[in-house]
Amino acid sequence: MSPIDIVVVGGGNAALCAAIAARLEGASVTLLEAAPFERRGGNSWFTDGAIRFAHGGLDEVREIIPEMSDEEASRIDLPPFPSEAFESELMSMSGGKADRGLVAMLASESLTTMRWLREQSVRFAMIYDNQAFERDGAYRFWGGLSVKSVGRGIGLVDTLFRRAETVGVEIHYGRRVRRLVPDDGLFRVESEVASGVPARSEEADTASPPGPAPASEAFTARAVVLACGGFEANADLRRKHLGEPWRDAVVRGTEFNQGDGLEMAQSLGGARVGSWSGCHAIATDAGAPPYGDRGVPGDIYKKHSYPLGIVVNREGRRFLDEGLDFRNHTYARYGRAILSQPGGVAFQIFDQQVVSLLREEYGRPEATVFRADTLAELADRMGVDPRAFEDTVDEYNRSVGPGAFNPERKDGKAAAGVVPPKSNWALPLSEPPFLAYPVMCAITFTFGGVAVDDHGRVLTDEREPIPGVYAAGEMVGNLFFDNYPGGSGLISGATFGRRAGQHAGRWTR
Ligand SMILES: Cc1cc2nc3c(=O)[nH]c(=O)nc-3n(C[C@H](O)[C@H](O)[C@H](O)COP(=O)(O)OP(=O)(O)OC[C@H]3O[C@@H](n4cnc5c(N)ncnc54)[C@H](O)[C@@H]3O)c2cc1C
């Protein structure tokens, strides 16, 4: 049997972009997804589809949302987000540690990527609910993140799967790729076959039960694109690289990202780079399930309105600066801060002054919440020592400085005299009833990866490309370190995926 030009490993945003791009170059492409059809799509499926990209203002954004009417546009106030701003944001949030070449490419290509996604039929809309404030009938966007995919991550992934099928990508589900064996200029791609899963997407739609599947299956390819996520769903690897407390962390997304791709890339000589002890982890509802919940689609357990209140631990003490920056610039590392607290839990506290400003996830039926008319009662419901909690709130309230509260910008209204301070949006907690939302740490994805160049080619320790081996998405190292600007994961996956697919397509042809 003649070899396939390109095998793409993974079934999320990065893999789908790589597969489509490679196919559009004329290559034969097979995509192997570890998950069965009904659990396909990786972490990308669970996202809200928020996607960060550089643009010159509303006119350029309208290129990717051509459905936007003039009337809608007239109510939008959207500052430009230049590529240089995106680049310096990524650099500064990595503490200067990211690979500047990769970051510059990602930022400058991001609008091209969005146009390309649109050409692949992905549709976008403005994020009115969480990234804009309405005033006098106009929406003022802030923070560089303003667009999401229609239908959230599910819409994005379903559209890309449809497009991949339309352009002729062959898709196999339930194929967990475990080994890549170089074989005379080709690659033998060895996969474990999940039992009882339909092999192809079209079979998944038929009523007839699948025939017996073999336990393993091998494919021969000229090139391989690895886009199969980090190791966030692997408890042993979490413990090994992130530390003991991470072993039992809740996983926000797919259970299939076990670190296989990182291991395979390294086994072929790929250099391990980036922050292997770092990850994206957020505050999630204390009642969230151990993995992403496919029964209730969407990113529903996150709790992102902490800049409007205070956060205390089980001992009733504050431990982070809730108002250090906009939530897009702090949320990805505050999960870790919660994990290091006693019992790995914390409580986000709000009063009636800000309740109407809380994000929509706080009003969902899944949200766990305690309410009380006094702080002492609230502490009692939280299982926290009332005296310690009241002392914390008193001290915080006393240190709130003058100035106007304005959630649209960093207002400088600080509680400066407490440790830790609250740098912005500090209002005294004074208007009952008070609310407490118990939260814990949930891991989103890991930051450690392999070295790639700006075509997604995997590089050796000597920074030489390994012919025919590519990586994209969460597997790319040297991009994200201690922190992360919200919406960057999808644009990174799409940009590196598309470029890897294009390069592999041209190379194999
Ligand atoms: C709840 C949640 C919300 C998020 N919200 C956003 C957001 O709004 N905006 C944003 O930019 N980012 C968001 N992210 C981060 C974003 O999901 C990731 O950065 C991005 O989707 C990663 O894409 P990927 O293709 O690399 O990985 P994934 O989408 O995770 O895809 C990896 C794929 O590889 C498959 N796979 C794994 N191992 C194997 C193997 N051995 N063989 C074959 N297949 C394998 C998996 O089944 C999966 O299909 C969110 C993440 C989560 C979990």
PDBQT file of the ligand as one rigid body, heavy atoms in Angstrom, charges set to zero:
ROOT
HETATM    1  C1  LIG A 601     -12.722  24.577  29.535  1.00  0.00    +0.000 C 
HETATM    2  C2  LIG A 601     -11.720  25.222  28.626  1.00  0.00    +0.000 A 
HETATM    3  C3  LIG A 601     -11.982  26.486  28.126  1.00  0.00    +0.000 A 
HETATM    4  C4  LIG A 601     -11.055  27.110  27.287  1.00  0.00    +0.000 A 
HETATM    5  N1  LIG A 601     -11.383  28.308  26.728  1.00  0.00    +0.000 NA
HETATM    6  C5  LIG A 601     -10.552  28.850  25.801  1.00  0.00    +0.000 A 
HETATM    7  C6  LIG A 601     -10.957  29.983  25.059  1.00  0.00    +0.000 A 
HETATM    8  O1  LIG A 601     -12.097  30.462  25.168  1.00  0.00    +0.000 OA
HETATM    9  N2  LIG A 601     -10.052  30.517  24.189  1.00  0.00    +0.000 N 
HETATM   10  C7  LIG A 601      -8.806  29.961  23.980  1.00  0.00    +0.000 A 
HETATM   11  O2  LIG A 601      -8.034  30.485  23.171  1.00  0.00    +0.000 OA
HETATM   12  N3  LIG A 601      -8.436  28.844  24.647  1.00  0.00    +0.000 NA
HETATM   13  C8  LIG A 601      -9.274  28.273  25.532  1.00  0.00    +0.000 A 
HETATM   14  N4  LIG A 601      -8.906  27.126  26.169  1.00  0.00    +0.000 N 
HETATM   15  C9  LIG A 601      -7.592  26.540  25.843  1.00  0.00    +0.000 C 
HETATM   16  C10 LIG A 601      -7.734  25.807  24.504  1.00  0.00    +0.000 C 
HETATM   17  O3  LIG A 601      -8.698  24.806  24.637  1.00  0.00    +0.000 OA
HETATM   18  C11 LIG A 601      -6.453  25.147  24.057  1.00  0.00    +0.000 C 
HETATM   19  O4  LIG A 601      -5.389  26.051  24.107  1.00  0.00    +0.000 OA
HETATM   20  C12 LIG A 601      -6.585  24.676  22.606  1.00  0.00    +0.000 C 
HETATM   21  O5  LIG A 601      -7.879  24.240  22.351  1.00  0.00    +0.000 OA
HETATM   22  C13 LIG A 601      -5.636  23.549  22.362  1.00  0.00    +0.000 C 
HETATM   23  O6  LIG A 601      -5.863  23.041  21.077  1.00  0.00    +0.000 OA
HETATM   24  P1  LIG A 601      -5.124  21.725  20.653  1.00  0.00    +0.000 P 
HETATM   25  O7  LIG A 601      -5.660  21.353  19.326  1.00  0.00    +0.000 OA
HETATM   26  O8  LIG A 601      -3.662  21.861  20.835  1.00  0.00    +0.000 OA
HETATM   27  O9  LIG A 601      -5.559  20.639  21.747  1.00  0.00    +0.000 OA
HETATM   28  P2  LIG A 601      -6.977  19.887  21.952  1.00  0.00    +0.000 P 
HETATM   29  O10 LIG A 601      -8.107  20.696  21.461  1.00  0.00    +0.000 OA
HETATM   30  O11 LIG A 601      -6.988  19.460  23.352  1.00  0.00    +0.000 OA
HETATM   31  O12 LIG A 601      -6.835  18.649  20.996  1.00  0.00    +0.000 OA
HETATM   32  C14 LIG A 601      -5.967  17.570  21.282  1.00  0.00    +0.000 C 
HETATM   33  C15 LIG A 601      -6.517  16.370  20.555  1.00  0.00    +0.000 C 
HETATM   34  O13 LIG A 601      -5.566  15.317  20.556  1.00  0.00    +0.000 OA
HETATM   35  C16 LIG A 601      -6.241  14.090  20.817  1.00  0.00    +0.000 C 
HETATM   36  N5  LIG A 601      -5.228  13.163  21.314  1.00  0.00    +0.000 N 
HETATM   37  C17 LIG A 601      -4.567  13.181  22.477  1.00  0.00    +0.000 A 
HETATM   38  N6  LIG A 601      -3.664  12.182  22.532  1.00  0.00    +0.000 NA
HETATM   39  C18 LIG A 601      -3.776  11.508  21.359  1.00  0.00    +0.000 A 
HETATM   40  C19 LIG A 601      -3.103  10.402  20.810  1.00  0.00    +0.000 A 
HETATM   41  N7  LIG A 601      -2.150   9.753  21.474  1.00  0.00    +0.000 N 
HETATM   42  N8  LIG A 601      -3.478   9.944  19.561  1.00  0.00    +0.000 NA
HETATM   43  C20 LIG A 601      -4.476  10.583  18.876  1.00  0.00    +0.000 A 
HETATM   44  N9  LIG A 601      -5.129  11.656  19.347  1.00  0.00    +0.000 NA
HETATM   45  C21 LIG A 601      -4.771  12.133  20.582  1.00  0.00    +0.000 A 
HETATM   46  C22 LIG A 601      -7.331  14.469  21.783  1.00  0.00    +0.000 C 
HETATM   47  O14 LIG A 601      -8.368  13.517  21.795  1.00  0.00    +0.000 OA
HETATM   48  C23 LIG A 601      -7.780  15.805  21.179  1.00  0.00    +0.000 C 
HETATM   49  O15 LIG A 601      -8.702  15.598  20.148  1.00  0.00    +0.000 OA
HETATM   50  C24 LIG A 601      -9.816  26.477  26.999  1.00  0.00    +0.000 A 
HETATM   51  C25 LIG A 601      -9.563  25.194  27.495  1.00  0.00    +0.000 A 
HETATM   52  C26 LIG A 601     -10.510  24.564  28.295  1.00  0.00    +0.000 A 
HETATM   53  C27 LIG A 601     -10.217  23.175  28.786  1.00  0.00    +0.000 C 
ENDROOT
TORSDOF 0
